[in-house]
Amino acid sequence: MSKLKVVQLLPELNIGGVERGTKDFSKALIANGHESIVISNGGIFEEDIIKNGGKHHKVPIHKKSIFSLKYSQVLREIYLSEKPDIVHVRSRIPAWINYFAFKKLDNKPLLISTFHGLYSTPIYSRIMSKVDHMIAISDTVKDYIKNTYNVSEDNITTIPRGCDMSVFNKEAINPNWIAKWYEEFPQLKSKIILTLPTRISSWKGVDSFLELINALNNDKYHALVVGPVAKSKQQYFNKLKSKTKELGIENNITFTGSRNDIVNIYRLSDVVFNLSIKPEPFGRTTIEAISCGAKVVGWNHGGTKEILDELYPDGLVELNNIDALRDTTEKVSNPNYQNPKDNIFTSEKMVQQTIDLYHQLLSTPS
């Protein structure tokens, strides 16, 4: 297949799923013999992009301001100079700036967008549908695009997200890590470990998780909430801490804060949960945990449902049914209960499907 030159557009290159995915995809493009260019306001992954053989143009396309549209001229000049085959837009403000850059181009590259979420404010977000083709990260997102923007199904391809199996896998945990872990968290020794990996936010289902621990009412379990608390969420976090005291479960649950050893935490966990009240566009933690050998339990909606339907239907529970959540947790946490199927949602597969789609679209007469 012919060599491609691909531009990816996003606001910044700091921590986040879209940012990490952009960095990984740039590396994969290079590994597959293609050229990769990323345009953003820069950030911690900028160095990785360049180190892995890609090119980065730093343009401040991250601010949600009408004044950001002036950077359309800068984008146009980059396109005229680089002559890309494909421009792949991953966020809304860059999509608006790109829209005005494209208007002034005679020979336009193929324009693709990825819907990474169920975007609110539809009028502002509609720009993501003003492209040659859209990628949805799940069928949940695909249905949302069709229903919200009234676009033909032929213009949307579902390509699920994937995780890097060289990182998320069932390799044995280093005994030194285990020793340090139990030194830091002695309360977890000899317990069945139930883990909710999530940033602290009201829609992420932490309240439901506390209710589950209360319903289990058994000291053989210990719960972990693994994820950061933003300053804006401190008040909500304090409410959660108060709730653990009111329910009398403060000795059965630990908030670890942000951790960089999540892979080992997945491997150590007996059950990992995704309890988001709003449907997840995809549910990356679900595939990460399954890849590391954990059983996963989650509400029966959104991207989590799609993943568990495929890999572990026994882990699906009717939304907000705490009794069913308790029963399912008790059932699957038994070490003799069956494990999920091997994860099929891999980064490698996602990359290949995206490159295949590029070639297919470029070879289709317009």
C-alpha positions as CSV (number, residue, x, y, z in Angstrom):
1,M,0.0,0.0,0.0
2,S,1.2,3.5,-0.7
3,K,2.9,5.7,1.8
4,L,0.7,8.2,3.5
5,K,1.3,11.6,5.0
6,V,-1.1,12.2,7.9
7,V,-1.8,15.3,10.0
8,Q,-3.5,14.9,13.4
9,L,-5.1,18.0,14.9
10,L,-5.8,18.4,18.7
11,P,-5.7,21.1,21.3
12,E,-2.7,20.1,23.4
13,L,-0.4,17.1,24.1
14,N,-0.8,16.8,27.8
15,I,-2.2,13.9,29.9
16,G,-5.5,12.4,28.6
17,G,-6.9,9.5,26.5
18,V,-7.1,11.5,23.2
19,E,-3.6,12.9,23.7
20,R,-2.0,9.5,24.5
21,G,-3.9,8.0,21.6
22,T,-2.5,10.7,19.2
23,K,1.0,10.1,20.4
24,D,0.7,6.3,20.1
25,F,-0.9,6.6,16.6
26,S,1.8,8.9,15.4
27,K,4.4,6.3,16.5
28,A,2.4,3.5,14.8
29,L,2.2,5.5,11.5
30,I,6.0,5.9,11.5
31,A,6.5,2.1,12.3
32,N,4.2,1.3,9.3
33,G,6.3,3.4,7.0
34,H,4.1,6.5,6.8
35,E,4.7,10.2,7.7
36,S,3.2,11.7,10.8
37,I,2.6,15.3,11.6
38,V,0.9,16.6,14.7
39,I,-0.4,20.1,15.1
40,S,-1.3,21.3,18.7
41,N,-0.3,23.8,21.3
42,G,2.3,21.2,22.5
43,G,2.7,19.6,25.9
44,I,4.4,16.7,27.6
45,F,4.0,14.3,24.7
46,E,5.5,16.6,22.2
47,E,8.9,15.2,22.8
48,D,7.7,11.7,22.3
49,I,6.1,12.6,18.9
50,I,9.5,13.9,17.7
51,K,11.6,11.2,19.3
52,N,9.5,8.5,17.6
53,G,10.0,10.1,14.1
54,G,7.0,12.3,13.8
55,K,6.9,16.1,13.3
56,H,5.2,18.6,15.5
57,H,3.9,22.1,14.6
58,K,3.2,24.2,17.7
59,V,0.1,26.3,17.0
60,P,-2.2,27.6,19.8
61,I,-5.4,25.9,18.5
62,H,-6.5,25.0,22.1
63,K,-8.4,28.1,23.3
64,K,-12.2,28.1,23.1
65,S,-12.3,31.6,21.7
66,I,-13.5,33.3,18.5
67,F,-10.0,34.8,18.3
68,S,-8.5,31.3,17.8
69,L,-10.0,31.2,14.3
70,K,-7.2,33.6,13.1
71,Y,-4.9,30.5,13.3
72,S,-6.7,29.1,10.2
73,Q,-4.2,31.0,8.1
74,V,-1.3,29.3,9.9
75,L,-2.9,25.9,9.3
76,R,-3.4,26.7,5.6
77,E,0.3,27.6,5.3
78,I,1.3,24.3,6.9
79,Y,-1.0,22.3,4.6
80,L,0.4,24.1,1.5
81,S,4.0,23.4,2.7
82,E,3.5,19.8,3.9
83,K,0.9,18.6,1.3
84,P,-0.7,15.9,3.6
85,D,-2.9,13.2,2.2
86,I,-5.1,13.2,5.2
87,V,-6.0,15.7,8.0
88,H,-7.4,13.9,11.0
89,V,-9.3,16.2,13.5
90,R,-9.7,14.9,17.1
91,S,-11.3,17.9,18.8
92,R,-13.8,20.6,18.3
93,I,-11.9,23.9,18.5
94,P,-9.2,22.6,16.1
95,A,-12.0,21.4,13.8
96,W,-13.4,25.0,13.6
97,I,-10.0,26.5,12.9
98,N,-9.4,23.8,10.3
99,Y,-12.8,24.5,8.7
100,F,-11.7,28.0,7.8
101,A,-8.2,26.8,6.7
102,F,-9.8,24.3,4.3
103,K,-12.1,26.9,2.8
104,K,-9.1,28.6,1.3
105,L,-7.4,25.5,-0.1
106,D,-7.7,24.5,-3.7
107,N,-6.4,20.9,-3.3
108,K,-7.9,19.7,-0.1
109,P,-6.6,16.6,1.7
110,L,-9.1,13.9,2.9
111,L,-10.7,15.3,6.0
112,I,-11.5,12.8,8.8
113,S,-12.8,13.4,12.4
114,T,-12.9,11.1,15.4
115,F,-15.7,11.5,17.8
116,H,-14.1,10.6,21.1
117,G,-17.2,11.4,23.1
118,L,-20.9,12.0,23.3
119,Y,-20.5,15.8,22.8
120,S,-22.9,18.2,24.4
121,T,-23.7,21.6,22.9
122,P,-24.6,20.0,19.5
123,I,-24.5,23.3,17.4
124,Y,-20.9,23.9,18.5
125,S,-20.0,20.2,18.1
126,R,-21.7,19.9,14.6
127,I,-18.4,21.0,13.0
128,M,-17.0,17.5,13.8
129,S,-19.6,16.1,11.3
130,K,-18.6,18.6,8.5
131,V,-15.9,16.2,7.1
132,D,-15.4,13.6,4.4
133,H,-15.7,10.7,6.9
134,M,-16.2,10.2,10.7
135,I,-14.8,7.6,13.0
136,A,-16.8,6.7,16.1
137,I,-15.0,5.0,19.0
138,S,-18.0,2.7,19.7
139,D,-21.5,1.9,18.4
140,T,-22.9,4.0,21.2
141,V,-21.0,7.0,19.7
142,K,-22.0,6.1,16.2
143,D,-25.7,6.0,17.2
144,Y,-25.3,9.4,18.9
145,I,-23.7,10.9,15.7
146,K,-26.5,9.6,13.5
147,N,-29.3,10.8,15.8
148,T,-27.8,14.2,16.7
149,Y,-26.4,15.3,13.3
150,N,-28.6,13.5,10.9
151,V,-25.7,12.0,8.8
152,S,-25.7,8.9,6.7
153,E,-24.4,5.7,8.3
154,D,-22.2,5.3,5.3
155,N,-20.2,8.3,6.4
156,I,-19.3,6.8,9.8
157,T,-17.0,3.9,10.7
158,T,-16.8,2.4,14.2
159,I,-13.2,1.8,15.2
160,P,-13.1,0.9,18.9
161,R,-10.3,2.2,21.0
162,G,-7.6,-0.3,22.1
163,C,-5.0,-0.8,24.7
164,D,-1.3,-1.5,24.3
165,M,-0.9,-5.2,25.1
166,S,2.8,-4.8,25.7
167,V,1.8,-2.7,28.8
168,F,-1.6,-4.1,29.8
169,N,-1.1,-7.9,30.2
170,K,-1.1,-10.8,32.6
171,E,2.7,-10.8,33.4
172,A,3.6,-11.7,36.9
173,I,3.9,-8.8,39.4
174,N,7.3,-8.0,40.7
175,P,7.6,-9.3,44.3
176,N,9.3,-6.0,45.3
177,W,6.3,-4.0,44.1
178,I,3.9,-6.4,46.1
179,A,6.0,-5.9,49.3
180,K,5.9,-2.1,49.0
181,W,2.2,-2.2,48.1
182,Y,1.3,-4.1,51.3
183,E,3.6,-1.8,53.3
184,E,1.6,1.1,52.0
185,F,-1.8,-0.5,52.2
186,P,-1.6,-3.2,55.0
187,Q,-5.4,-3.1,55.2
188,L,-5.6,-5.0,51.9
189,K,-3.8,-8.1,53.1
190,S,-5.8,-11.3,52.6
191,K,-8.8,-9.3,51.3
192,I,-10.9,-9.7,48.1
193,I,-9.9,-6.5,46.3
194,L,-12.6,-4.5,44.5
195,T,-11.3,-1.6,42.4
196,L,-13.0,1.4,40.8
197,P,-10.4,3.2,38.6
198,T,-11.7,6.7,38.0
199,R,-11.1,10.4,38.5
200,I,-13.4,11.7,41.3
201,S,-16.5,13.0,39.5
202,S,-20.2,12.7,40.3
203,W,-21.1,10.9,37.1
204,K,-18.4,8.3,37.4
205,G,-20.4,6.2,39.9
206,V,-18.3,6.5,43.1
207,D,-21.6,6.9,45.1
208,S,-22.9,3.6,43.6
209,F,-19.5,1.9,44.5
210,L,-19.9,3.1,48.2
211,E,-23.4,1.7,48.2
212,L,-22.1,-1.6,46.9
213,I,-19.5,-1.9,49.7
214,N,-22.2,-1.1,52.2
215,A,-24.6,-3.8,50.7
216,L,-21.8,-6.4,50.7
217,N,-21.5,-5.8,54.5
218,N,-18.5,-8.2,54.7
219,D,-15.0,-7.6,55.9
220,K,-13.5,-10.1,53.5
221,Y,-13.8,-7.3,50.8
222,H,-11.7,-4.2,50.6
223,A,-12.5,-1.5,48.0
224,L,-10.1,0.8,46.2
225,V,-11.0,4.0,44.4
226,V,-7.9,4.8,42.2
227,G,-7.8,8.2,40.6
228,P,-7.1,11.9,41.0
229,V,-9.2,14.6,42.7
230,A,-9.2,17.9,40.8
231,K,-9.4,21.1,42.9
232,S,-12.9,21.7,41.5
233,K,-14.1,18.3,42.8
234,Q,-12.7,18.6,46.4
235,Q,-16.1,19.5,47.8
236,Y,-17.7,16.4,46.2
237,F,-14.8,14.3,47.5
238,N,-15.4,15.5,51.0
239,K,-19.0,14.4,50.7
240,L,-17.9,11.0,49.6
241,K,-15.6,10.7,52.6
242,S,-18.5,11.8,54.9
243,K,-20.7,9.2,53.3
244,T,-18.2,6.4,54.1
245,K,-18.4,7.4,57.7
246,E,-22.2,7.6,57.7
247,L,-22.4,4.1,56.2
248,G,-19.7,2.8,58.6
249,I,-17.5,1.5,55.7
250,E,-14.5,3.8,56.2
251,N,-12.3,0.8,57.1
252,N,-13.5,-1.1,54.0
253,I,-12.5,1.4,51.4
254,T,-9.3,3.3,50.4
255,F,-9.0,6.3,48.1
256,T,-5.5,6.0,46.7
257,G,-5.4,9.2,44.7
258,S,-3.6,9.2,41.3
259,R,-1.3,6.2,40.7
260,N,1.3,5.4,38.0
261,D,1.2,1.7,38.8
262,I,-2.4,1.0,37.7
263,V,-1.3,-2.0,35.6
264,N,-0.2,-3.9,38.8
265,I,-3.3,-2.7,40.6
266,Y,-5.5,-4.2,37.9
267,R,-3.4,-7.5,38.1
268,L,-3.9,-7.6,41.9
269,S,-7.6,-6.8,41.8
270,D,-10.2,-9.5,42.0
271,V,-12.9,-7.4,40.4
272,V,-12.6,-4.0,38.6
273,F,-15.7,-1.8,38.1
274,N,-17.0,0.7,35.6
275,L,-20.1,2.3,37.2
276,S,-20.4,5.5,35.2
277,I,-24.0,6.8,35.5
278,K,-23.9,8.4,32.0
279,P,-23.0,6.0,29.2
280,E,-19.3,5.8,28.6
281,P,-18.4,6.6,25.0
282,F,-16.0,3.6,25.2
283,G,-14.6,2.5,28.5
284,R,-10.9,2.2,28.3
285,T,-10.4,1.0,31.9
286,T,-12.6,-2.0,31.1
287,I,-10.4,-3.4,28.4
288,E,-7.2,-2.4,30.4
289,A,-8.4,-4.4,33.4
290,I,-9.5,-7.4,31.4
291,S,-6.1,-7.4,29.6
292,C,-4.4,-7.6,33.0
293,G,-6.5,-10.6,34.0
294,A,-9.2,-8.9,36.2
295,K,-12.9,-9.7,36.1
296,V,-14.9,-6.6,35.3
297,V,-18.4,-5.6,36.4
298,G,-20.3,-2.6,35.0
299,W,-23.7,-1.1,34.2
300,N,-25.4,-2.4,31.2
301,H,-25.2,0.7,29.0
302,G,-22.8,2.6,26.7
303,G,-19.4,1.5,25.7
304,T,-19.0,-0.6,28.8
305,K,-21.9,-2.8,27.7
306,E,-20.4,-3.2,24.2
307,I,-17.1,-4.4,25.7
308,L,-18.6,-6.7,28.3
309,D,-21.1,-8.1,25.8
310,E,-18.1,-9.3,23.8
311,L,-15.7,-10.3,26.6
312,Y,-17.5,-10.8,29.9
313,P,-21.4,-10.7,29.7
314,D,-21.5,-12.2,33.3
315,G,-20.3,-8.8,34.5
316,L,-23.2,-6.8,33.2
317,V,-25.7,-5.3,35.7
318,E,-28.9,-3.4,35.2
319,L,-28.2,0.4,35.7
320,N,-28.5,1.6,39.3
321,N,-29.6,-1.9,40.7
322,I,-27.4,-2.1,43.8
323,D,-28.8,-5.5,44.9
324,A,-28.0,-7.0,41.5
325,L,-24.6,-5.3,41.7
326,R,-24.0,-6.9,45.1
327,D,-25.1,-10.4,43.8
328,T,-22.9,-10.2,40.7
329,T,-19.9,-9.0,42.7
330,E,-20.3,-11.9,45.2
331,K,-20.6,-14.4,42.3
332,V,-17.7,-13.3,40.1
333,S,-15.3,-12.5,42.9
334,N,-15.2,-16.2,43.7
335,P,-11.7,-17.3,42.5
336,N,-13.3,-20.4,40.9
337,Y,-15.8,-18.4,38.8
338,Q,-15.0,-18.1,35.1
339,N,-12.7,-15.4,33.8
340,P,-13.3,-13.0,30.9
341,K,-12.3,-13.9,27.3
342,D,-8.9,-12.6,26.2
343,N,-9.1,-8.9,25.2
344,I,-9.6,-8.3,21.5
345,F,-9.7,-4.4,21.7
346,T,-6.0,-3.8,21.1
347,S,-4.0,-0.7,19.9
348,E,-2.5,-2.7,17.1
349,K,-6.0,-3.6,15.8
350,M,-7.2,0.0,16.1
351,V,-4.2,1.3,14.2
352,Q,-4.5,-1.2,11.4
353,Q,-8.3,-0.5,11.0
354,T,-7.6,3.3,10.9
355,I,-4.8,3.0,8.2
356,D,-7.0,0.5,6.2
357,L,-9.8,3.1,6.3
358,Y,-7.5,5.8,5.1
359,H,-6.5,3.7,2.1
360,Q,-10.0,2.7,1.4
361,L,-11.3,6.3,1.4
362,L,-8.5,7.6,-0.7
363,S,-9.1,4.9,-3.3
364,T,-12.8,5.6,-3.5
365,P,-13.7,8.1,-6.2
366,S,-15.4,11.2,-4.8
